[in-house]
Amino acid sequence: MKIVYSNPNSVQAPRIDAYLHEILPELSRSYLQKCIKEGQVRINDLPCKPSALLQPGDFVVYEIPELKDPSIEAEEIPLDIVYEDADLLVVNKPKGMVVHPAHGHYSGTLVNALMHHCRDSLSGINGELRPGIVHRIDKDTTGLLVVCKNDRTHRLIARQLEVHNMGRVYVALVHGLIGNDEGTVEGSIGRSRTDRKKMAVCGANEGKPAITHYKVLERFPDAGGGHSMTLIECRLETGRTHQIRVHMAHIGHPVAGDELYGVKKDPFKGQGQYLHAAELNFLHPVDQKQLCLKAELPEYFRDSLERLRKRNQG
């Protein structure tokens, strides 16, 4: 592939490895650096280093071999199943578990566990890497996730998500004291211009509409180290990537323990991300019964709240 680099916004000259990662986000930066070192990328017909800076008008030629997905193996990993029938199941995902395999991460995921538990009974609409997966939550977010066992159920659940008929309630511990008892954050979310690993609130033409409603549950003026915290309940009207994390950081109240969008000196860093998918409400697509499912906060989250309550007594 041959392209001409342009710099219409007069931003700082990017490194070639960063630029390729921007236009090929499905490939990791480390993999692209390896390809550059092996001579599969040239600038103005000359070999280059990953750190080479691009200038307007440079010709970039790259021949990056596609990564082939290996076969995904079933793994006997314990699952916390909140609900299950012949058409779907709802799992309570633990902290640290990736939902589906991705490049460089093909084992220990929820999908690996589901393939062992469900055998051949998983929908195939989202392909071999995401069997049964109709929506997802982040690796370090805990809580409820719907898994579909057949394509018909998958399509009907996906439709409920599309028209916002699935109620999703999260509980989050965020930095700072939120003054209003409740509120709404509305702002389109798209890929960050400065960090491809992040999402950001952006203009309507750059991202997808996103709406998060929140309600204050408890306030903790003293969280130690000069920090204050607020426990909130969030209801999603839309389901964008990192939505709650991005929206709360945008209004100055990032989620505790969030290593991507959080504060630098976070007393909760390393303990976990304090965001939990606590409740799902949806219409069963087959028997038309309303399902209202809940999962209690994980132990590390409950323990931290107890410490905060004791610290703020009186």
C-alpha positions as CSV (number, residue, x, y, z in Angstrom):
1,M,0.0,0.0,0.0
2,K,1.3,3.4,-1.0
3,I,0.1,6.7,0.6
4,V,1.1,10.3,0.7
5,Y,1.2,11.8,4.2
6,S,-0.4,15.2,4.6
7,N,-0.5,17.4,7.7
8,P,-3.6,19.6,7.1
9,N,-4.0,20.5,10.8
10,S,-0.3,21.5,11.3
11,V,0.0,19.2,14.2
12,Q,3.4,18.0,15.5
13,A,5.1,15.6,13.1
14,P,4.1,12.0,14.1
15,R,6.3,9.0,14.4
16,I,5.8,6.5,11.6
17,D,4.8,3.7,14.0
18,A,2.2,6.0,15.7
19,Y,0.8,7.1,12.3
20,L,0.5,3.5,11.1
21,H,-1.2,2.5,14.3
22,E,-3.7,5.4,13.8
23,I,-4.7,4.2,10.3
24,L,-4.4,0.5,11.2
25,P,-5.9,0.4,14.7
26,E,-6.5,-3.3,14.5
27,L,-2.8,-3.9,14.7
28,S,-0.8,-3.3,17.8
29,R,1.9,-0.7,17.8
30,S,4.5,-3.3,18.9
31,Y,3.6,-5.5,15.9
32,L,3.9,-2.5,13.6
33,Q,7.3,-1.6,15.1
34,K,8.4,-5.2,14.3
35,C,7.3,-4.8,10.7
36,I,9.1,-1.5,10.3
37,K,12.4,-3.0,11.7
38,E,12.0,-5.9,9.2
39,G,11.9,-3.5,6.3
40,Q,8.2,-3.8,5.5
41,V,7.7,0.0,5.7
42,R,9.6,2.6,3.7
43,I,9.5,6.4,3.6
44,N,10.3,8.0,0.3
45,D,11.6,4.6,-0.9
46,L,14.1,4.4,2.0
47,P,14.1,2.0,5.0
48,C,13.2,3.7,8.3
49,K,13.1,3.3,12.0
50,P,9.9,3.2,14.1
51,S,10.9,6.6,15.5
52,A,11.2,8.3,12.1
53,L,9.1,11.5,11.9
54,L,6.8,12.1,9.0
55,Q,6.8,15.3,7.1
56,P,4.0,16.6,4.7
57,G,4.4,15.1,1.3
58,D,6.3,12.0,2.4
59,F,5.5,8.8,0.5
60,V,4.9,5.9,2.8
61,V,4.9,2.4,1.4
62,Y,3.9,-0.5,3.6
63,E,3.3,-4.2,3.2
64,I,2.0,-5.3,6.5
65,P,1.1,-9.0,6.6
66,E,-2.3,-9.7,8.1
67,L,-2.4,-11.3,11.5
68,K,-4.3,-14.6,11.3
69,D,-6.5,-15.4,14.2
70,P,-5.7,-18.7,15.8
71,S,-8.4,-21.2,16.7
72,I,-10.1,-20.3,19.9
73,E,-10.0,-23.1,22.5
74,A,-12.6,-23.9,25.1
75,E,-11.2,-23.5,28.6
76,E,-12.6,-24.8,31.9
77,I,-12.9,-21.4,33.7
78,P,-15.4,-21.0,36.5
79,L,-18.4,-18.7,35.6
80,D,-20.7,-16.9,37.9
81,I,-24.0,-17.5,36.1
82,V,-26.9,-15.3,37.3
83,Y,-29.5,-16.7,34.9
84,E,-29.6,-19.4,32.2
85,D,-32.1,-21.1,29.9
86,A,-32.1,-22.7,26.5
87,D,-31.7,-19.3,24.7
88,L,-29.4,-17.2,26.7
89,L,-27.5,-16.8,29.9
90,V,-26.4,-13.8,32.0
91,V,-23.0,-13.9,33.7
92,N,-21.4,-11.8,36.4
93,K,-18.0,-11.0,34.9
94,P,-15.1,-10.7,37.4
95,K,-12.5,-8.0,37.4
96,G,-9.6,-8.6,35.0
97,M,-11.4,-10.9,32.6
98,V,-11.4,-9.9,28.9
99,V,-14.7,-10.5,27.2
100,H,-13.6,-11.8,23.9
101,P,-10.2,-12.8,22.3
102,A,-8.2,-10.2,20.4
103,H,-4.8,-10.0,18.7
104,G,-2.2,-11.2,21.3
105,H,-4.9,-12.3,23.8
106,Y,-6.5,-15.6,23.0
107,S,-6.9,-17.4,26.3
108,G,-8.5,-16.8,29.6
109,T,-11.3,-14.7,28.1
110,L,-15.0,-15.0,28.8
111,V,-15.5,-16.5,25.3
112,N,-13.0,-19.3,26.2
113,A,-15.0,-20.1,29.3
114,L,-18.4,-19.9,27.4
115,M,-17.2,-22.3,24.8
116,H,-16.5,-24.9,27.5
117,H,-19.8,-24.2,29.3
118,C,-22.1,-24.0,26.3
119,R,-20.2,-26.3,23.9
120,D,-21.8,-25.7,20.4
121,S,-24.7,-23.6,21.7
122,L,-23.6,-20.0,21.0
123,S,-24.7,-17.5,18.4
124,G,-22.4,-17.0,15.5
125,I,-23.5,-13.5,14.3
126,N,-20.4,-11.7,15.6
127,G,-17.9,-14.3,14.1
128,E,-15.6,-16.9,15.5
129,L,-13.9,-14.5,18.0
130,R,-17.1,-13.3,19.6
131,P,-19.5,-16.3,19.7
132,G,-22.6,-15.4,21.8
133,I,-21.4,-11.9,22.5
134,V,-24.0,-9.2,21.8
135,H,-22.6,-6.5,24.0
136,R,-19.5,-6.2,26.2
137,I,-18.0,-4.5,29.3
138,D,-14.4,-3.5,29.8
139,K,-11.7,-5.9,31.2
140,D,-11.6,-4.1,34.6
141,T,-15.3,-3.4,34.8
142,T,-17.3,-6.1,36.7
143,G,-20.9,-7.2,36.4
144,L,-23.7,-8.4,34.2
145,L,-23.4,-9.4,30.6
146,V,-25.9,-11.1,28.3
147,V,-24.7,-14.1,26.2
148,C,-26.9,-15.5,23.4
149,K,-27.0,-19.2,22.6
150,N,-28.5,-18.9,19.1
151,D,-28.7,-16.3,16.2
152,R,-32.4,-15.6,16.6
153,T,-32.0,-14.6,20.3
154,H,-28.9,-12.6,19.4
155,R,-30.8,-10.6,16.8
156,L,-33.6,-9.8,19.1
157,I,-31.4,-8.8,22.0
158,A,-29.3,-6.7,19.7
159,R,-32.5,-5.0,18.6
160,Q,-33.4,-4.1,22.2
161,L,-30.0,-2.6,22.7
162,E,-30.3,-0.6,19.4
163,V,-33.6,0.9,20.4
164,H,-32.5,1.4,24.0
165,N,-35.1,-1.0,25.5
166,M,-32.5,-2.8,27.7
167,G,-32.1,-1.2,31.1
168,R,-28.5,-1.1,32.2
169,V,-27.6,0.2,35.7
170,Y,-24.0,0.7,36.8
171,V,-22.6,1.6,40.2
172,A,-19.4,3.7,40.2
173,L,-17.2,5.3,42.8
174,V,-15.9,8.6,41.3
175,H,-13.5,11.3,42.4
176,G,-14.7,14.5,43.9
177,L,-18.0,15.6,45.4
178,I,-20.8,15.9,42.9
179,G,-23.0,18.7,43.9
180,N,-26.3,17.8,42.2
181,D,-28.2,14.8,43.4
182,E,-28.7,13.7,39.9
183,G,-27.9,14.8,36.4
184,T,-27.2,13.8,32.7
185,V,-24.0,13.9,30.7
186,E,-24.7,14.2,27.0
187,G,-21.8,14.3,24.6
188,S,-20.8,12.4,21.5
189,I,-17.9,9.9,22.0
190,G,-15.2,9.1,19.4
191,R,-11.6,8.1,19.3
192,S,-9.2,10.5,21.0
193,R,-7.1,12.6,18.6
194,T,-4.1,12.5,20.9
195,D,-4.2,8.9,22.2
196,R,-5.6,6.1,20.1
197,K,-6.1,3.9,23.2
198,K,-8.6,6.4,24.5
199,M,-12.1,7.6,23.6
200,A,-13.1,11.2,24.2
201,V,-16.1,13.5,24.1
202,C,-16.0,15.2,20.7
203,G,-18.1,17.1,18.1
204,A,-21.3,15.5,16.9
205,N,-19.7,15.0,13.4
206,E,-16.7,13.1,14.9
207,G,-18.3,10.6,17.2
208,K,-21.5,8.8,18.1
209,P,-24.2,10.2,20.4
210,A,-23.9,9.2,24.0
211,I,-26.1,9.9,27.0
212,T,-25.5,8.9,30.6
213,H,-27.9,9.6,33.5
214,Y,-26.4,9.6,37.0
215,K,-27.8,9.7,40.6
216,V,-25.8,10.3,43.7
217,L,-26.0,7.5,46.3
218,E,-23.4,8.6,48.9
219,R,-20.8,11.3,49.3
220,F,-17.5,10.9,51.1
221,P,-15.8,14.3,51.8
222,D,-12.8,12.5,53.3
223,A,-11.3,9.7,51.3
224,G,-7.7,10.2,52.5
225,G,-4.8,12.1,50.9
226,G,-6.9,15.2,50.3
227,H,-9.4,13.2,48.1
228,S,-13.2,13.2,48.2
229,M,-15.4,10.6,46.5
230,T,-19.0,10.1,45.4
231,L,-20.8,6.9,44.9
232,I,-23.2,7.1,42.0
233,E,-25.7,5.0,40.0
234,C,-25.5,5.4,36.2
235,R,-28.2,4.5,33.7
236,L,-27.1,4.2,30.1
237,E,-29.3,5.5,27.4
238,T,-26.6,4.6,24.8
239,G,-23.8,2.1,25.0
240,R,-20.6,3.5,23.6
241,T,-17.1,2.3,24.2
242,H,-15.9,3.4,27.7
243,Q,-19.0,5.6,27.9
244,I,-19.3,6.0,31.7
245,R,-15.6,6.3,32.2
246,V,-15.3,9.0,29.4
247,H,-18.4,11.0,30.5
248,M,-17.5,11.1,34.2
249,A,-13.9,12.1,33.4
250,H,-15.2,14.8,31.1
251,I,-17.2,16.4,33.9
252,G,-14.3,16.2,36.3
253,H,-15.3,13.1,38.2
254,P,-13.2,10.2,36.8
255,V,-13.9,6.6,38.1
256,A,-11.7,5.5,41.0
257,G,-9.0,3.1,40.0
258,D,-9.3,3.9,36.3
259,E,-5.8,3.7,34.9
260,L,-6.7,5.2,31.5
261,Y,-9.0,8.1,32.4
262,G,-8.4,8.5,36.1
263,V,-6.3,10.9,38.2
264,K,-2.6,10.5,38.5
265,K,-2.3,10.2,42.3
266,D,-5.3,7.9,42.8
267,P,-5.4,6.2,46.3
268,F,-7.4,3.4,44.7
269,K,-4.9,2.7,41.9
270,G,-4.1,-1.0,41.6
271,Q,-7.0,-2.1,43.7
272,G,-9.4,-2.4,40.8
273,Q,-11.7,-0.2,38.7
274,Y,-14.7,0.9,40.7
275,L,-17.3,0.4,38.0
276,H,-19.9,-2.4,38.2
277,A,-22.7,-3.4,35.9
278,A,-25.2,-4.0,38.7
279,E,-28.5,-4.5,37.0
280,L,-30.0,-5.6,33.7
281,N,-33.6,-5.3,32.7
282,F,-34.9,-6.7,29.4
283,L,-37.6,-8.6,27.7
284,H,-36.8,-12.2,27.1
285,P,-36.9,-12.5,23.3
286,V,-38.6,-15.9,23.3
287,D,-41.1,-16.2,26.2
288,Q,-41.6,-12.4,26.4
289,K,-41.1,-12.3,30.2
290,Q,-39.5,-9.3,31.7
291,L,-36.1,-10.2,33.3
292,C,-34.8,-8.0,36.1
293,L,-31.3,-9.3,37.1
294,K,-28.9,-8.0,39.7
295,A,-25.4,-8.6,40.9
296,E,-24.0,-7.3,44.1
297,L,-20.8,-5.3,44.2
298,P,-17.5,-7.3,44.1
299,E,-15.7,-7.8,47.4
300,Y,-13.0,-5.2,46.8
301,F,-15.6,-2.6,46.0
302,R,-17.7,-3.4,49.1
303,D,-14.6,-3.4,51.4
304,S,-13.5,0.1,50.1
305,L,-17.0,1.5,50.7
306,E,-16.9,0.2,54.3
307,R,-13.6,1.9,54.9
308,L,-14.9,5.1,53.4
309,R,-18.0,5.0,55.6
310,K,-16.0,4.4,58.8
311,R,-13.6,7.2,57.9
312,N,-16.5,9.6,57.3
313,Q,-18.6,8.7,60.3
314,G,-19.7,11.6,62.5
